[in-house]
């Protein structure tokens, strides 16, 4: 049997009792003869506590020092989990990111993995040891400790699985799999048995929150078979892989939502060829992620551009644009908070006619106004007012035939996010 | 101006407010033009909390994993202190033990420093940065994170000062210096302006607790000038250095005590040549530190050996000796708890007649029975019952003329220990 990478998030190792449970599960996998590489996040709220400490010291703590600080959270987890494994008579060894050969660029706070040197991990595996690796962290060419930012631990698990040629990468979390919609919002939501990388990527981007898009992108790129499953309930989860073998007659596979959306409109921009690249170059340079972009042309001389950002980045974006008013040369800036994005996702969806029409009709019947629209090969997203967003999710879930025939209680309530 | 190494213990960086205070002090030193290398311990009780977590997971956590766990404590401190320094506009950079080139052997939990690779620290100093190094930790030849055990942060500071050729190494702690006795016990105790390494070594070994003996030994070996001073009160502390220039007419310089003593007697051991080496080889092999050893010969065939250990190591020592009863061949084992050691320390003391006599007379007048005696060039130690130990300290302090002429309140109450 081959190598299995298992990743446990912060909730799964949130306290001593849960660490023991996770250790039991790993012991079971190891006793089946698999070579186990375990990736863990920091315990429960410990990262939040460290961030709080840093903010008490400094209003703008330097990213390098934040990485130095935050990397301790996962280091605590790996040591404790390894102790728990050894209590069970397993051979085990913890490794920090740098010890496990996770090499990154030098962008503190959101480093990208550039290479995985697998020698140390392989040597331990060959000695029959379970290797417990600190997620979320790596080392830069300058020997600096870096962290990978949001979704970092998932990414660590996927790059390790890719580099080690693992059979699969299991992402253990506090939900039992990927659902057709957030079961807290849509009680009739169903757990999917499998889903393609591309669909998962849209769902991840769209706020389903089970997996971070970065880890899915990486899994797609290296064709790592992922399984999303529960740390607490022993039942099969959802496979995320290249091709789905079932349910491919369905067009829309899931309804996702993201309640953290703000819109910014830049009106009366000069209609220059390089205008959009100048505008979004400026915003991207400040590391602000823009989601939906809508451009409209007045006439030969002027254009309007509207785009959505996370609510928390709205003020910084406005500030940035105001400071660049002269160079951009726009006439007016309008921002709007309290929005949400609702999306229908499904492979090959756009080749079937009528999906967009059905979506707009459903929302319209409910009296929900669509403020922005964005489409891709496999999804349609609508920005709506936040207070009607969940109602929109429920109506779309029903309209696209995703409701369970017999509505049963979802096993777990939450689609929570683990780093 | 040259390099100054400053070490701040766990109490000194115990919370955010204290970290800011420490940062102020460092900023002052840096602005005077010194190149600053700062060594810090884990915050306050954080190491205890980590140990507690580990003990919840496992009754015998593996030393390697304990090191992985405990090393996070100092890593948190260096990140926070560096943020505080940057808040003050200083250029600063934190470094873990391995980043600062602290190389050790591979004895987890009590590693010894084998080499300091100063390149990284020097490079930062040359760029005008304050370098903040995690105390208590290093890296083994196998790239494993190690910790240095008790007194580890002091040792980190001293080896860095030695390797960097620093002008001095300042140990900031919660007392204002080295006193002639514990000021909590002897209100008339005086702070010494200076003291030799050898005297400090005896005082450190004898439980004065301000500096760990390892760090003093290392300072002596490399002739690093140490200053013990307060983190909280801005006044000169006590120099620990090669030669003292004052007070050298005094014989006894201080009275130390250690309240954590147990005695074990091994009776009726065969009088073999290799008996003592066998006995203490066994005990040393189990990493139990023996302090005073008294041997008495019955006749040609049998010897008795009594020795003192820390109270906490008594049970393990007894267990060990019982398991080796056959190979050692002794007749009986007796142990006694609740003891203490009281010591008079002073350079050249033993060349003056009458010091020992005065010590015994003083104790005898107070009705205090001496259970064991040990002498060296610069100290006399007596093991007595714990309940009379502090009375013994006060009487000896007076008898050897150490009391202040005008008894003034000591500035700080405690002679506490910082790792």
Contacts between the chains, C-beta under 8 A, distances in Angstrom:
chain1	res1	chain2	res2	distance
A	16	B	53	7.0
A	16	B	56	4.6
A	16	B	57	6.0
A	19	B	57	6.4
A	20	B	57	7.5
A	50	B	76	7.1
A	53	B	16	7.0
A	53	B	76	7.6
A	53	B	80	6.2
A	54	B	79	7.4
A	54	B	80	6.7
A	54	B	83	6.1
A	56	B	16	4.6
A	57	B	16	6.0
A	57	B	19	6.4
A	57	B	20	7.5
A	57	B	80	5.2
A	57	B	83	4.6
A	57	B	84	5.1
A	57	B	87	6.9
A	58	B	83	4.4
A	58	B	84	6.8
A	58	B	86	6.9
A	58	B	87	4.8
A	61	B	83	4.6
A	62	B	82	7.6
A	62	B	83	6.5
A	62	B	86	5.7
A	64	B	93	7.6
A	65	B	79	4.7
A	65	B	80	7.9
A	65	B	82	4.9
A	65	B	83	5.0
A	65	B	86	7.3
A	65	B	94	6.0
A	66	B	79	7.3
A	68	B	75	6.4
A	68	B	78	6.7
A	68	B	79	4.1
A	68	B	82	7.6
A	68	B	94	5.2
A	68	B	96	7.6
A	69	B	75	7.5
A	69	B	76	6.1
A	69	B	79	3.6
A	69	B	80	6.7
A	71	B	75	7.3
A	72	B	72	3.8
A	72	B	75	4.8
A	72	B	76	5.4
A	75	B	68	6.3
A	75	B	69	7.4
A	75	B	71	7.2
A	75	B	72	4.8
A	75	B	75	7.6
A	76	B	50	7.1
A	76	B	53	7.6
A	76	B	69	6.1
A	76	B	72	5.4
A	78	B	68	6.7
A	79	B	54	7.4
A	79	B	65	4.7
A	79	B	66	7.4
A	79	B	68	4.1
A	79	B	69	3.6
A	80	B	53	6.2
A	80	B	54	6.7
A	80	B	57	5.3
A	80	B	65	8.0
A	80	B	69	6.8
A	82	B	62	7.6
A	82	B	65	5.0
A	82	B	68	7.6
A	83	B	54	6.1
A	83	B	57	4.6
A	83	B	58	4.4
A	83	B	61	4.7
A	83	B	62	6.6
A	83	B	65	5.0
A	84	B	57	5.1
A	84	B	58	6.8
A	86	B	58	6.9
A	86	B	62	5.7
A	86	B	65	7.4
A	87	B	57	6.9
A	87	B	58	4.8
A	93	B	64	7.6
A	94	B	65	6.0
A	94	B	68	5.2
A	96	B	68	7.7
A	96	B	145	7.4
A	99	B	143	6.3
A	120	B	143	7.7
A	143	B	99	6.3
A	143	B	120	7.7
A	145	B	96	7.4
